[in-house]
Amino acid sequence: MRRLDYNGVEPQKFGESKSLPAGGYICQIMRVEDVLEKEYLKVEFDIADGEFDGYYADLMTAFKFWGGITYRSYSEKNKGMFLHFQNCVETSNPGFKYEFREQDFVGKFIGIVMREEEYFSKKNLDFRMTVKPYEVYSIQEITAGEYKVPKPKMMSEADKQKALRDAGINLTHDELAGFTEMQQDDECPF
């Protein structure tokens, strides 16, 4: 095995990685895919500054999962929102002018505000929070703090019930709320 450089490294147990909090981030566009039949761009990005620089690349290395994805529709009814995205990228990258070649976005910087969203974990059979892209801004707006982090998006009671049924759990969310997790100890007979 090669010798490792541990300078600046803290010991970390598996699964103790830092979670990305809701907030505004300077990001870099890493990959763009044009989904022509649905008229949207799938935009993969990574955090490009601060404490969480390289966050999604680290996730990919550890878990083979790229989590930094946003979708930008250019359908007729969404042209205004696509123009907002385009303007944010152009403002964030002085001298850049989008000429309708989606690959030209790769390597460019953009501001993204992330918000918390509730979801049901099929693996753990519980409700959890994650962060997802909410809105795009210029990096200048992110740096100046000219954005608002929205309230967390919580699942509706109907969506919670559906998630539980889909997982084969036929209890109501209120019934599940009455249960407490048992603490493991060495005296448990089974």
C-alpha positions as MATLAB code, in Angstrom:
seq = 'MRRLDYNGVEPQKFGESKSLPAGGYICQIMRVEDVLEKEYLKVEFDIADGEFDGYYADLMTAFKFWGGITYRSYSEKNKGMFLHFQNCVETSNPGFKYEFREQDFVGKFIGIVMREEEYFSKKNLDFRMTVKPYEVYSIQEITAGEYKVPKPKMMSEADKQKALRDAGINLTHDELAGFTEMQQDDECPF';
ca = [
       0.000    0.000    0.000;
       1.217    3.494   -0.750;
       1.997    5.846    2.137;
      -0.926    8.164    2.891;
      -0.625   11.846    3.737;
      -2.906   12.444    6.748;
      -2.149   16.177    7.090;
      -5.449   17.985    7.694;
      -7.462   14.731    7.769;
      -9.803   13.892   10.656;
     -10.746   10.254   11.382;
     -14.230    9.507   10.050;
     -16.473    6.482   10.437;
     -18.384    5.179    7.414;
     -21.598    7.181    6.969;
     -20.370   10.208    8.920;
     -19.952   12.443    5.894;
     -21.120   16.025    6.210;
     -24.600   16.699    4.903;
     -25.064   19.663    2.616;
     -27.271   22.207    4.397;
     -29.909   24.323    2.687;
     -28.447   27.603    1.450;
     -26.912   29.438   -1.481;
     -23.896   27.960   -3.265;
     -21.511   28.894   -6.033;
     -21.582   25.926   -8.383;
     -19.887   24.778  -11.560;
     -21.760   23.016  -14.355;
     -20.080   19.657  -14.911;
     -22.249   17.968  -17.536;
     -25.281   18.856  -19.673;
     -27.626   16.483  -21.465;
     -30.330   17.728  -23.847;
     -33.464   15.591  -23.532;
     -35.017   16.635  -26.843;
     -38.248   14.634  -26.642;
     -39.134   16.273  -23.310;
     -37.590   19.680  -24.070;
     -35.311   20.088  -21.076;
     -31.648   20.135  -20.158;
     -30.394   17.815  -17.430;
     -27.684   19.886  -15.774;
     -25.196   18.200  -13.437;
     -23.314   20.571  -11.151;
     -20.942   20.550   -8.208;
     -20.289   22.983   -5.388;
     -17.306   25.082   -6.466;
     -16.445   27.128   -3.388;
     -16.292   27.059    0.387;
     -16.589   24.264    2.914;
     -18.539   21.995    0.537;
     -16.318   22.494   -2.537;
     -16.432   19.248   -4.548;
     -19.312   17.835   -2.470;
     -20.995   15.901   -5.300;
     -17.717   14.586   -6.705;
     -16.958   13.230   -3.228;
     -20.426   11.605   -3.110;
     -19.766   10.022   -6.495;
     -16.438    8.629   -5.320;
     -17.867    7.240   -2.075;
     -21.308    6.063   -3.177;
     -21.311    5.998   -7.013;
     -24.137    8.525   -6.975;
     -24.195   12.031   -8.523;
     -26.646   14.138   -6.534;
     -26.084   17.584   -8.034;
     -28.710   17.650  -10.762;
     -31.188   20.294  -11.860;
     -33.559   20.226  -14.819;
     -34.115   23.287  -17.020;
     -37.127   23.101  -19.333;
     -37.089   25.062  -22.567;
     -40.634   24.124  -23.595;
     -42.876   26.863  -24.952;
     -44.505   27.539  -21.564;
     -41.137   27.549  -19.724;
     -39.079   29.775  -22.036;
     -39.051   32.588  -19.467;
     -37.581   30.323  -16.795;
     -34.974   29.029  -19.230;
     -34.066   32.626  -20.112;
     -33.608   33.287  -16.362;
     -31.212   30.291  -16.164;
     -29.347   31.515  -19.258;
     -29.068   35.055  -17.842;
     -27.735   33.728  -14.525;
     -25.035   31.716  -16.297;
     -24.090   34.651  -18.550;
     -23.952   37.101  -15.620;
     -21.872   34.666  -13.572;
     -19.336   34.199  -16.391;
     -18.295   37.597  -17.805;
     -17.813   37.462  -21.561;
     -19.903   34.299  -21.992;
     -22.855   34.497  -24.384;
     -25.067   31.452  -24.853;
     -25.480   30.579  -28.547;
     -27.849   27.588  -28.180;
     -25.118   24.980  -27.880;
     -25.923   23.338  -24.550;
     -22.402   21.933  -24.173;
     -21.152   25.528  -23.905;
     -22.638   25.573  -20.374;
     -20.123   22.925  -19.225;
     -17.441   24.463  -17.019;
     -19.458   27.625  -16.374;
     -20.370   28.891  -12.914;
     -23.848   29.559  -11.539;
     -25.445   30.252   -8.171;
     -27.889   27.666   -6.845;
     -30.091   27.873   -3.761;
     -30.751   24.504   -2.169;
     -33.747   23.747    0.045;
     -34.636   20.865    2.318;
     -37.195   18.322    1.115;
     -38.806   15.468    2.997;
     -38.769   11.984    1.457;
     -39.480    8.388    2.434;
     -36.443    6.108    2.679;
     -37.399    2.689    1.325;
     -34.116    1.345    2.660;
     -34.663    2.524    6.249;
     -38.483    2.669    6.164;
     -38.639    6.161    7.621;
     -39.107    9.783    6.626;
     -35.956   11.838    6.168;
     -34.762   15.193    4.875;
     -32.478   15.887    1.932;
     -31.504   19.024    0.032;
     -32.353   19.679   -3.598;
     -31.833   22.562   -6.007;
     -34.599   25.126   -5.707;
     -33.624   28.168   -7.784;
     -30.724   29.522   -9.814;
     -29.035   32.867   -9.275;
     -25.919   34.600  -10.488;
     -22.825   33.913   -8.415;
     -22.749   37.647   -7.647;
     -26.190   37.379   -5.988;
     -25.061   34.336   -3.982;
     -21.862   36.088   -2.850;
     -23.816   39.216   -1.837;
     -26.426   37.135    0.034;
     -29.195   38.415   -2.271;
     -31.317   35.288   -2.098;
     -33.793   33.664    0.256;
     -33.673   30.031    1.353;
     -37.236   28.728    1.158;
     -38.959   26.764    3.894;
     -38.480   22.986    3.749;
     -40.807   21.141    1.369;
     -42.683   18.614    3.468;
     -44.596   15.635    2.121;
     -48.371   15.875    2.305;
     -50.180   13.423    4.563;
     -51.596   11.720    1.450;
     -48.094   11.306   -0.025;
     -46.846    9.898    3.283;
     -49.680    7.383    3.353;
     -48.937    6.366   -0.242;
     -45.224    5.934    0.519;
     -46.064    3.718    3.481;
     -48.531    1.611    1.438;
     -46.035    1.290   -1.440;
     -43.502   -0.018    1.096;
     -46.021   -2.585    2.353;
     -46.683   -0.785    5.620;
     -50.388   -0.525    6.334;
     -50.207    1.695    9.391;
     -51.123    5.357    9.322;
     -48.411    7.935    9.851;
     -50.046    8.822   13.210;
     -49.923    5.169   14.277;
     -46.253    4.985   13.360;
     -45.563    8.162   15.332;
     -46.525    6.317   18.521;
     -43.685    3.829   18.198;
     -40.252    4.471   19.651;
     -37.088    2.821   18.465;
     -35.767    0.134   20.824;
     -32.276    0.613   22.124;
     -29.957   -2.279   21.437;
     -28.247   -3.873   24.384;
     -26.372   -7.089   25.036;
     -29.140   -8.455   27.275;
     -31.718   -8.817   24.506;
     -32.595  -12.564   24.316;
     -33.156  -12.549   20.541;
];
